[in-house]
């Protein structure tokens, strides 16, 4: 009787050990899979900035496009609305939001424009009409109407201007790393191709 009971106990213990080994193996496989998934998936960090309705989602160090569009609009409004009274503020903001390399370039052009505005007591305003993103160039285009007025002008001078902007991120902070402003429509990749085709056609016609 005791021998039979001991045999049953031994079989039960063996069965329990088998179940435990299988469960332990499955748990180890599951943990390895979770570690692999965490190591290989894109890192996503979501922030909710103050005074904004949109969340910022960083994936692999880049923010979502909607937030970059807000940045593009803000930079264009900063650069496009300059008066003698806010010139120092604009200069300081460009230093804060630009990469060091871009800021050095900007100060050779933008700073001259700011000095001219202060000297002439002019007022520059910019009214954006659209923000366009070109994935091929990875650039944002803010196009709208620029108006230049002041005591030396009888009437304000209006013209279409486009800000072409590029951004980078470092440690979940966005920086302006590309800046260009020109008169006319946005020079997207499609527009540039069209302009190139037009020039080539004109050159062929002139031969």
C-alpha beads as a LAMMPS data file, in Angstrom:
LAMMPS data file: protein, C-alpha beads

207 atoms
206 bonds

1 atom types
1 bond types

-500.0 500.0 xlo xhi
-500.0 500.0 ylo yhi
-500.0 500.0 zlo zhi

Masses

1 110.0

Atoms # bond

1 1 1 0.000 0.000 0.000
2 1 1 2.800 2.303 0.954
3 1 1 4.689 1.321 -2.200
4 1 1 1.679 2.155 -4.401
5 1 1 1.154 5.475 -2.635
6 1 1 4.844 6.333 -3.046
7 1 1 4.659 5.470 -6.751
8 1 1 1.642 7.737 -7.235
9 1 1 3.398 10.544 -5.367
10 1 1 6.513 10.100 -7.515
11 1 1 4.450 10.183 -10.734
12 1 1 2.628 13.322 -9.521
13 1 1 5.895 15.039 -8.676
14 1 1 7.347 14.076 -12.068
15 1 1 4.256 15.404 -13.828
16 1 1 4.378 18.649 -11.849
17 1 1 8.063 19.056 -12.681
18 1 1 7.330 18.521 -16.368
19 1 1 4.568 21.167 -16.296
20 1 1 6.875 23.541 -14.417
21 1 1 9.672 23.046 -16.956
22 1 1 7.309 23.646 -19.877
23 1 1 5.881 26.772 -18.225
24 1 1 9.375 28.050 -17.431
25 1 1 10.488 27.474 -21.020
26 1 1 7.423 29.247 -22.414
27 1 1 8.015 32.177 -20.046
28 1 1 11.645 32.460 -21.148
29 1 1 10.632 32.400 -24.813
30 1 1 7.996 35.068 -24.142
31 1 1 10.498 37.298 -22.323
32 1 1 13.037 36.903 -25.130
33 1 1 10.389 37.851 -27.692
34 1 1 9.357 40.914 -25.669
35 1 1 12.988 42.038 -25.363
36 1 1 13.503 41.555 -29.108
37 1 1 10.333 43.531 -29.885
38 1 1 11.317 46.384 -27.572
39 1 1 14.825 46.488 -29.005
40 1 1 13.764 46.577 -32.655
41 1 1 10.577 48.660 -32.695
42 1 1 10.604 52.399 -33.386
43 1 1 10.895 54.449 -30.251
44 1 1 7.835 56.642 -29.733
45 1 1 7.756 59.479 -27.230
46 1 1 4.572 61.520 -26.917
47 1 1 4.552 64.972 -25.369
48 1 1 1.749 67.453 -24.826
49 1 1 3.204 70.957 -25.165
50 1 1 1.718 73.904 -23.288
51 1 1 -0.680 76.170 -25.186
52 1 1 -1.077 73.535 -27.933
53 1 1 -3.960 71.245 -28.807
54 1 1 -1.825 68.866 -30.845
55 1 1 0.395 66.312 -29.147
56 1 1 4.010 65.901 -30.256
57 1 1 4.932 62.323 -31.091
58 1 1 8.619 61.631 -31.601
59 1 1 9.404 58.465 -33.599
60 1 1 13.077 57.711 -34.135
61 1 1 13.879 61.254 -33.079
62 1 1 11.492 63.009 -35.463
63 1 1 8.285 64.743 -34.512
64 1 1 4.979 64.229 -36.285
65 1 1 4.393 66.325 -39.391
66 1 1 1.547 68.411 -37.923
67 1 1 3.842 69.750 -35.234
68 1 1 6.597 70.558 -37.741
69 1 1 3.964 72.479 -39.715
70 1 1 3.184 74.521 -36.603
71 1 1 6.890 75.230 -36.259
72 1 1 7.120 76.295 -39.895
73 1 1 4.188 78.679 -39.460
74 1 1 5.716 80.109 -36.269
75 1 1 9.142 80.664 -37.842
76 1 1 7.605 82.412 -40.853
77 1 1 5.547 84.653 -38.576
78 1 1 8.656 85.436 -36.517
79 1 1 10.803 86.282 -39.543
80 1 1 8.012 87.974 -41.483
81 1 1 6.817 90.440 -38.849
82 1 1 9.697 92.689 -37.889
83 1 1 9.605 96.229 -36.576
84 1 1 12.322 98.398 -35.030
85 1 1 10.762 97.591 -31.659
86 1 1 10.996 93.790 -31.873
87 1 1 14.224 93.441 -33.896
88 1 1 16.323 92.371 -30.901
89 1 1 13.662 89.843 -29.897
90 1 1 13.604 88.324 -33.400
91 1 1 17.404 88.086 -33.450
92 1 1 17.418 86.372 -30.065
93 1 1 14.696 83.901 -31.032
94 1 1 16.582 82.892 -34.162
95 1 1 19.636 82.201 -32.037
96 1 1 17.549 80.067 -29.683
97 1 1 15.739 77.927 -32.279
98 1 1 18.446 77.544 -34.952
99 1 1 21.330 75.124 -35.101
100 1 1 24.684 76.859 -34.505
101 1 1 25.750 76.325 -38.122
102 1 1 22.539 77.811 -39.523
103 1 1 22.577 80.734 -37.086
104 1 1 26.028 81.782 -38.290
105 1 1 24.717 81.808 -41.871
106 1 1 21.541 83.638 -40.918
107 1 1 23.376 86.412 -39.168
108 1 1 25.175 87.256 -42.398
109 1 1 21.832 87.860 -44.150
110 1 1 18.929 88.183 -41.707
111 1 1 20.885 90.431 -39.357
112 1 1 21.628 92.818 -42.211
113 1 1 17.902 92.966 -43.043
114 1 1 17.071 93.634 -39.391
115 1 1 19.631 96.444 -39.254
116 1 1 18.153 97.974 -42.412
117 1 1 14.642 97.816 -40.947
118 1 1 15.799 99.552 -37.775
119 1 1 17.719 102.153 -39.763
120 1 1 14.800 102.957 -42.071
121 1 1 12.203 102.664 -39.289
122 1 1 10.339 100.254 -41.556
123 1 1 7.621 97.767 -40.666
124 1 1 7.532 94.326 -42.294
125 1 1 4.450 92.133 -41.941
126 1 1 3.723 88.694 -43.320
127 1 1 0.320 87.059 -43.762
128 1 1 0.653 83.318 -44.474
129 1 1 -1.812 81.635 -46.810
130 1 1 -0.614 78.028 -46.830
131 1 1 1.903 75.647 -45.297
132 1 1 3.067 72.952 -47.727
133 1 1 5.241 69.943 -46.989
134 1 1 7.364 68.340 -49.706
135 1 1 8.454 64.820 -48.659
136 1 1 10.933 64.562 -51.518
137 1 1 12.883 67.611 -50.313
138 1 1 11.852 67.167 -46.665
139 1 1 11.077 70.884 -46.554
140 1 1 8.161 72.983 -45.369
141 1 1 7.018 75.926 -47.495
142 1 1 5.092 78.791 -45.923
143 1 1 3.730 81.077 -48.612
144 1 1 1.822 84.309 -48.193
145 1 1 1.849 88.085 -48.626
146 1 1 4.631 90.289 -47.321
147 1 1 3.917 93.969 -46.775
148 1 1 6.618 96.594 -46.230
149 1 1 5.625 100.000 -44.913
150 1 1 6.936 102.859 -42.834
151 1 1 7.383 106.630 -42.678
152 1 1 9.468 106.671 -45.853
153 1 1 6.809 104.971 -48.000
154 1 1 3.592 106.570 -49.177
155 1 1 1.919 103.198 -49.452
156 1 1 2.851 99.700 -48.369
157 1 1 4.562 97.433 -50.884
158 1 1 2.966 93.982 -51.133
159 1 1 4.417 90.885 -52.762
160 1 1 4.151 87.121 -52.540
161 1 1 6.926 85.583 -50.457
162 1 1 7.801 82.001 -49.564
163 1 1 9.742 80.712 -46.577
164 1 1 11.437 77.372 -47.232
165 1 1 12.289 75.689 -43.933
166 1 1 13.862 72.471 -42.725
167 1 1 14.025 71.055 -39.200
168 1 1 16.046 68.573 -37.196
169 1 1 15.671 67.146 -33.701
170 1 1 18.260 66.595 -31.011
171 1 1 17.382 65.079 -27.637
172 1 1 13.672 65.574 -28.339
173 1 1 14.173 69.264 -29.111
174 1 1 13.359 70.743 -32.509
175 1 1 15.834 73.043 -34.258
176 1 1 15.649 75.021 -37.478
177 1 1 18.477 73.769 -39.718
178 1 1 17.495 75.122 -43.143
179 1 1 16.151 78.575 -44.003
180 1 1 15.505 80.340 -47.278
181 1 1 13.172 83.149 -48.266
182 1 1 12.355 84.184 -51.809
183 1 1 9.752 85.999 -53.836
184 1 1 7.145 83.952 -55.648
185 1 1 5.563 80.543 -55.311
186 1 1 7.016 77.617 -53.334
187 1 1 9.852 75.885 -55.165
188 1 1 8.793 72.336 -54.398
189 1 1 10.451 69.378 -56.108
190 1 1 7.641 69.263 -58.673
191 1 1 7.925 72.985 -59.389
192 1 1 11.694 72.741 -59.747
193 1 1 11.338 69.885 -62.209
194 1 1 8.812 71.911 -64.204
195 1 1 11.123 74.938 -64.243
196 1 1 14.027 72.767 -65.389
197 1 1 11.929 71.226 -68.164
198 1 1 10.853 74.705 -69.251
199 1 1 14.448 75.966 -69.412
200 1 1 15.551 72.900 -71.347
201 1 1 12.683 73.408 -73.825
202 1 1 13.645 77.078 -74.265
203 1 1 17.293 76.118 -74.847
204 1 1 16.280 73.536 -77.469
205 1 1 14.029 76.093 -79.184
206 1 1 16.843 78.646 -79.255
207 1 1 19.255 76.280 -81.066

Bonds

1 1 1 2
2 1 2 3
3 1 3 4
4 1 4 5
5 1 5 6
6 1 6 7
7 1 7 8
8 1 8 9
9 1 9 10
10 1 10 11
11 1 11 12
12 1 12 13
13 1 13 14
14 1 14 15
15 1 15 16
16 1 16 17
17 1 17 18
18 1 18 19
19 1 19 20
20 1 20 21
21 1 21 22
22 1 22 23
23 1 23 24
24 1 24 25
25 1 25 26
26 1 26 27
27 1 27 28
28 1 28 29
29 1 29 30
30 1 30 31
31 1 31 32
32 1 32 33
33 1 33 34
34 1 34 35
35 1 35 36
36 1 36 37
37 1 37 38
38 1 38 39
39 1 39 40
40 1 40 41
41 1 41 42
42 1 42 43
43 1 43 44
44 1 44 45
45 1 45 46
46 1 46 47
47 1 47 48
48 1 48 49
49 1 49 50
50 1 50 51
51 1 51 52
52 1 52 53
53 1 53 54
54 1 54 55
55 1 55 56
56 1 56 57
57 1 57 58
58 1 58 59
59 1 59 60
60 1 60 61
61 1 61 62
62 1 62 63
63 1 63 64
64 1 64 65
65 1 65 66
66 1 66 67
67 1 67 68
68 1 68 69
69 1 69 70
70 1 70 71
71 1 71 72
72 1 72 73
73 1 73 74
74 1 74 75
75 1 75 76
76 1 76 77
77 1 77 78
78 1 78 79
79 1 79 80
80 1 80 81
81 1 81 82
82 1 82 83
83 1 83 84
84 1 84 85
85 1 85 86
86 1 86 87
87 1 87 88
88 1 88 89
89 1 89 90
90 1 90 91
91 1 91 92
92 1 92 93
93 1 93 94
94 1 94 95
95 1 95 96
96 1 96 97
97 1 97 98
98 1 98 99
99 1 99 100
100 1 100 101
101 1 101 102
102 1 102 103
103 1 103 104
104 1 104 105
105 1 105 106
106 1 106 107
107 1 107 108
108 1 108 109
109 1 109 110
110 1 110 111
111 1 111 112
112 1 112 113
113 1 113 114
114 1 114 115
115 1 115 116
116 1 116 117
117 1 117 118
118 1 118 119
119 1 119 120
120 1 120 121
121 1 121 122
122 1 122 123
123 1 123 124
124 1 124 125
125 1 125 126
126 1 126 127
127 1 127 128
128 1 128 129
129 1 129 130
130 1 130 131
131 1 131 132
132 1 132 133
133 1 133 134
134 1 134 135
135 1 135 136
136 1 136 137
137 1 137 138
138 1 138 139
139 1 139 140
140 1 140 141
141 1 141 142
142 1 142 143
143 1 143 144
144 1 144 145
145 1 145 146
146 1 146 147
147 1 147 148
148 1 148 149
149 1 149 150
150 1 150 151
151 1 151 152
152 1 152 153
153 1 153 154
154 1 154 155
155 1 155 156
156 1 156 157
157 1 157 158
158 1 158 159
159 1 159 160
160 1 160 161
161 1 161 162
162 1 162 163
163 1 163 164
164 1 164 165
165 1 165 166
166 1 166 167
167 1 167 168
168 1 168 169
169 1 169 170
170 1 170 171
171 1 171 172
172 1 172 173
173 1 173 174
174 1 174 175
175 1 175 176
176 1 176 177
177 1 177 178
178 1 178 179
179 1 179 180
180 1 180 181
181 1 181 182
182 1 182 183
183 1 183 184
184 1 184 185
185 1 185 186
186 1 186 187
187 1 187 188
188 1 188 189
189 1 189 190
190 1 190 191
191 1 191 192
192 1 192 193
193 1 193 194
194 1 194 195
195 1 195 196
196 1 196 197
197 1 197 198
198 1 198 199
199 1 199 200
200 1 200 201
201 1 201 202
202 1 202 203
203 1 203 204
204 1 204 205
205 1 205 206
206 1 206 207
